[in-house]
Amino acid sequence: MFHETARKKIEYDNPRVEKMRSPQEVLARYNLSLRDYKALNESKVDNREQRLMIYTEIKLLGWMLGKPEKNVLKDLNACK
């Protein structure tokens, strides 16, 4: 069916293997996302979609850090 060279091109090894983030990287990303969320809340432009995406990312990163949801929500509310 497939020509052998075509099969080899399809079955290549992905050179960019994603690694798990370290807790320090996750915490840094969490803090950057909080800063971005605060900046979006302070802007006068309608940016609901961006805010929702960052809100979701912050909640996910908080979960990855093992933070209770209550604390993540406090951090988010402090940005308003």
MARZABA-824088 format. One line per field, with one value per residue: z negated, y, x negated of N, C-alpha, C in turn; residue in one letter. Coordinates in Angstrom, 1 decimal, decimal comma. Atoms other than C-alpha are relative to their C-alpha. Example, Ala and Ser with C-alpha at 12.3 -4.5 7.8 and 13.67 -1.06 7.14 Angstrom:
BEGIN
nzz <- c(0,0; 0,0)
nyy <- c(-1,2; -1,1)
nxx <- c(-0,9; 0,9)
cazz <- c(-7,8; -7,1)
cayy <- c(-4,5; -1,1)
caxx <- c(-12,3; -13,7)
czz <- c(0,0; -0,8)
cyy <- c(1,2; 1,1)
cxx <- c(-0,9; 0,8)
code <- c(A; S)
# end
This chain:
BEGIN
nzz <- c(0,0; 0,1; -0,4; 1,2; 0,5; 0,6; 1,3; 0,9; 0,3; 0,9; 1,3; 0,5; 1,4; 0,2; 0,7; 1,1; 1,0; 1,1; 1,3; 1,1; 0,5; 1,4; 0,9; -0,1; -1,2; 0,1; 0,9; -0,7; -1,0; 0,8; 0,3; -1,3; -0,5; 0,9; -0,5; -1,3; 0,3; 0,6; -1,1; -0,8; 0,8; 0,1; -1,3; -0,3; -1,2; 0,3; -0,2; 0,8; -0,4; 0,5; 1,5; 0,3; -0,2; 1,0; 1,3; 0,0; 0,2; 1,4; 0,8; -0,3; 0,6; 1,5; 0,3; -0,2; 1,1; 1,2; 0,8; 0,1; -0,9; 0,8; -0,1; -1,4; -0,2; 0,7; -0,8; -1,2; 0,5; 0,3; -1,3; -0,5)
nyy <- c(-1,2; -1,1; 0,1; 0,1; -1,3; -0,7; 0,6; -0,5; -1,4; 0,0; 0,6; -0,6; -0,3; -1,4; -0,5; -0,9; 0,7; -0,9; 0,5; -0,6; -1,2; 0,0; -0,8; -1,4; -0,5; -0,1; -1,2; -1,2; -0,1; -0,3; -1,4; -0,8; 0,0; -0,9; -1,4; -0,2; -0,1; -1,3; -1,0; 0,1; -0,6; -1,4; -0,7; -0,5; 0,7; 1,2; 1,1; 1,1; 1,3; 0,1; 0,2; 1,4; 1,0; -0,2; 0,5; 1,4; 0,3; -0,2; 1,1; 1,2; -0,1; 0,1; 1,4; 0,6; -0,4; 0,6; -1,1; 0,2; -0,9; -1,2; -0,9; -0,4; -1,0; -1,2; -0,6; -0,5; -1,2; -1,1; -0,6; -0,8)
nxx <- c(-0,8; 0,9; 1,4; 0,8; 0,6; -1,1; -0,3; 1,1; -0,3; -1,1; 0,3; 1,2; 0,0; -0,2; 1,2; -0,3; -0,8; -0,4; 0,4; -0,8; 0,6; 0,4; -0,9; 0,5; -0,6; -1,4; -0,3; 0,3; -1,1; -1,2; 0,1; -0,1; -1,4; -0,7; 0,3; -0,7; -1,4; -0,2; 0,1; -1,2; -1,1; 0,2; -0,1; -1,4; -0,5; -0,8; 0,9; -0,5; 0,5; 1,3; -0,1; -0,5; 1,1; 1,0; -0,6; 0,0; 1,4; 0,4; -0,6; 0,7; 1,3; -0,2; -0,2; 1,3; 0,8; -0,6; -0,7; -1,5; -0,8; -0,3; 1,1; 0,1; -1,0; 0,4; 1,0; -0,7; -0,8; 1,0; 0,4; -1,1)
cazz <- c(0,0; -1,3; 0,3; -2,2; -2,2; -2,8; -5,7; -7,2; -6,9; -8,7; -11,5; -12,5; -16,0; -17,4; -18,2; -20,6; -23,4; -26,1; -29,5; -32,8; -34,2; -37,5; -40,5; -40,1; -36,5; -37,3; -40,2; -37,9; -35,2; -37,9; -39,0; -35,4; -34,6; -37,7; -36,5; -33,0; -34,5; -36,6; -33,5; -31,5; -34,3; -34,4; -30,7; -29,2; -26,2; -26,1; -26,5; -28,0; -26,0; -27,0; -30,7; -30,6; -29,1; -31,6; -34,5; -33,4; -33,2; -36,7; -38,1; -36,4; -37,5; -41,1; -41,0; -39,7; -42,6; -45,1; -46,2; -47,6; -45,3; -48,0; -47,9; -44,1; -44,1; -46,7; -44,4; -41,4; -43,4; -44,5; -40,8; -40,4)
cayy <- c(0,0; 2,7; 3,3; 2,5; 6,0; 7,5; 5,1; 6,3; 9,9; 9,2; 7,2; 9,8; 10,5; 13,7; 15,7; 18,0; 15,8; 17,7; 17,4; 17,9; 21,3; 21,7; 23,1; 26,3; 26,7; 26,1; 28,7; 31,2; 30,6; 30,9; 34,3; 35,6; 34,5; 36,3; 39,5; 39,1; 38,6; 41,7; 43,7; 42,5; 43,4; 46,9; 47,5; 49,2; 46,8; 44,0; 40,9; 38,3; 35,4; 36,2; 36,6; 33,3; 31,5; 33,0; 32,3; 28,7; 28,5; 29,9; 27,4; 24,6; 25,8; 26,2; 22,6; 21,5; 23,3; 21,6; 24,9; 24,6; 26,1; 28,6; 30,1; 30,2; 32,1; 34,5; 35,2; 35,7; 38,1; 40,1; 40,8; 42,6)
caxx <- c(0,0; -2,3; -5,6; -8,4; -9,9; -6,4; -5,9; -9,3; -8,2; -5,0; -6,6; -9,2; -10,3; -9,1; -12,2; -10,4; -9,3; -7,4; -8,8; -6,9; -7,3; -9,1; -7,2; -9,3; -8,2; -4,6; -4,7; -6,4; -3,7; -1,0; -2,3; -2,7; 0,8; 2,1; 0,3; 1,7; 5,2; 4,9; 3,8; 6,7; 9,1; 7,7; 7,9; 11,0; 11,3; 13,8; 11,6; 13,8; 12,4; 8,8; 9,8; 11,6; 8,6; 6,2; 8,7; 8,9; 5,1; 4,7; 7,1; 5,3; 1,9; 3,2; 4,4; 1,0; -0,6; 1,7; 3,3; 6,8; 9,4; 10,3; 6,8; 6,7; 10,0; 8,6; 5,6; 8,0; 10,3; 7,2; 6,6; 9,9)
czz <- c(0,0; 0,6; -1,2; -0,5; -0,6; -1,4; -1,0; -0,3; -1,0; -1,4; -0,5; -1,5; -0,2; -0,8; -1,2; -1,0; -1,2; -1,3; -1,1; -0,5; -1,5; -0,8; 0,1; 1,3; -0,1; -0,9; 0,8; 1,0; -0,7; -0,3; 1,2; 0,5; -0,9; 0,4; 1,2; -0,3; -0,6; 1,1; 0,9; -0,7; 0,0; 1,3; 0,3; 1,2; -0,4; 0,4; -0,8; 0,3; -0,6; -1,5; -0,3; 0,2; -1,1; -1,4; -0,1; -0,2; -1,4; -0,9; 0,2; -0,7; -1,6; -0,4; 0,1; -1,2; -1,3; -0,9; -0,1; 0,9; -0,6; 0,2; 1,5; 0,3; -0,7; 0,9; 1,2; -0,4; -0,4; 1,3; 0,5; -0,6)
cyy <- c(1,3; -0,3; 0,0; 1,3; 0,9; -0,5; 0,6; 1,4; 0,2; -0,4; 0,7; 0,2; 1,5; 0,6; 0,9; -0,7; 0,9; -0,6; 0,6; 1,2; -0,2; 0,8; 1,5; 0,6; 0,2; 1,2; 1,3; 0,3; 0,5; 1,5; 0,9; 0,0; 0,9; 1,5; 0,3; 0,2; 1,3; 1,1; 0,0; 0,6; 1,5; 0,7; 0,3; -0,7; -1,2; -1,2; -1,2; -1,3; -0,1; -0,2; -1,4; -1,0; 0,1; -0,5; -1,5; -0,5; 0,1; -1,1; -1,3; 0,0; -0,1; -1,5; -0,8; 0,2; -0,6; 1,0; -0,4; 1,0; 1,3; 1,1; 0,5; 1,1; 1,3; 0,8; 0,6; 1,3; 1,2; 0,7; 1,0; 1,4)
cxx <- c(-0,9; -1,4; -0,9; -0,5; 1,2; 0,3; -1,1; 0,3; 1,1; -0,4; -1,3; 0,1; 0,2; -1,2; 0,3; 0,9; 0,3; -0,4; 1,0; -0,6; -0,4; 1,0; -0,4; 0,6; 1,5; 0,4; -0,3; 1,1; 1,3; 0,0; 0,1; 1,4; 0,9; -0,2; 0,7; 1,5; 0,4; -0,1; 1,2; 1,2; 0,0; 0,2; 1,5; 0,6; 0,7; -0,9; 0,4; -0,6; -1,4; 0,0; 0,4; -1,1; -1,0; 0,6; -0,1; -1,5; -0,5; 0,6; -0,7; -1,4; 0,1; 0,2; -1,3; -0,9; 0,5; 0,6; 1,4; 0,7; 0,3; -1,1; -0,2; 1,1; -0,3; -1,0; 0,7; 0,8; -0,9; -0,4; 1,1; 0,0)
code <- c(M; F; H; E; T; A; R; K; K; I; E; Y; D; N; P; R; V; E; K; M; R; S; P; Q; E; V; L; A; R; Y; N; L; S; L; R; D; Y; K; A; L; N; E; S; K; V; D; N; R; E; Q; R; L; M; I; Y; T; E; I; K; L; L; G; W; M; L; G; K; P; E; K; N; V; L; K; D; L; N; A; C; K)
# end
